[in-house]
Amino acid sequence: MKPAPYPPNSTEELEAITTFEGLLDKRFVMPHLNKFDKVPNTDGHIEIVDEERRPLGKLEVQVRKIPDGETSYSCPVQLVAYSQTISLPFLLVCVDVGSRKAYFRHLDLKQASWELS
């Protein structure tokens, strides 16, 4: 008998979250993102802070890895539905790990698919 393996997408998720965190200016954004979590629909939140590092607000975040060079992403309808149930603004962050780029979009019912660039 062998121990259970990590999920098949765990490496991709870790790469995307790590890349996204590396792109953030930590002087003004404090990430609180989970890695290898089992929570559906969200990877955590980011907190916006001022020059004195005082909190200004929070944004809930879902991070997804996209193929290198990709410029579009079709958002699952369940993620859009989740965005309608929470009180915080909800961002979908799509990360092109190879190019070290992250694209984000505030989710609402009108934006289930869009161009990232």
Residue pairs with C-beta under 8 A, 6 or more apart in sequence:
6 36
10 36
12 65
13 35
13 36
13 63
13 65
14 35
14 36
15 65
15 95
15 97
16 63
16 64
16 65
16 95
16 97
17 33
17 35
17 43
17 63
17 95
18 35
19 95
19 97
19 100
19 102
20 31
20 33
20 63
20 93
20 95
20 102
21 31
21 33
22 100
23 100
23 101
23 102
24 31
24 46
27 49
27 51
27 53
28 48
28 49
28 50
28 51
29 46
29 47
29 48
29 49
30 46
30 47
30 49
30 53
31 44
31 46
32 44
32 45
32 46
32 47
33 43
33 44
33 45
33 46
33 61
33 63
34 43
34 44
37 43
37 44
40 82
41 62
41 78
41 79
41 82
42 60
42 61
42 62
42 82
42 90
43 61
43 62
43 63
44 60
44 61
45 58
45 59
45 60
45 61
45 88
46 58
46 59
46 61
46 91
47 55
47 56
47 57
47 58
47 59
48 55
48 56
48 57
48 58
48 59
49 55
49 56
50 56
58 88
59 88
59 89
59 90
59 91
60 86
60 88
60 89
60 90
60 91
61 90
61 91
61 92
61 93
62 79
62 90
62 91
62 92
62 93
63 93
63 95
64 73
64 92
64 93
64 94
64 95
65 94
65 95
65 97
66 73
66 94
66 95
66 96
66 116
67 96
68 96
68 97
68 98
68 99
69 96
69 98
69 99
70 94
70 96
70 116
71 115
71 116
71 117
72 113
72 114
72 115
72 116
73 92
73 94
73 103
73 113
73 114
73 116
74 112
74 113
75 92
75 107
75 111
75 112
75 113
77 112
79 92
79 107
80 107
80 108
80 109
80 111
80 112
82 90
83 90
83 107
83 108
84 108
84 109
89 106
90 106
90 107
91 104
91 105
91 106
91 107
92 104
92 105
92 107
93 102
93 103
93 104
94 102
94 103
94 104
94 105
94 116
95 101
95 102
95 103
96 102
96 103
103 116
103 117
105 111
105 114
105 116
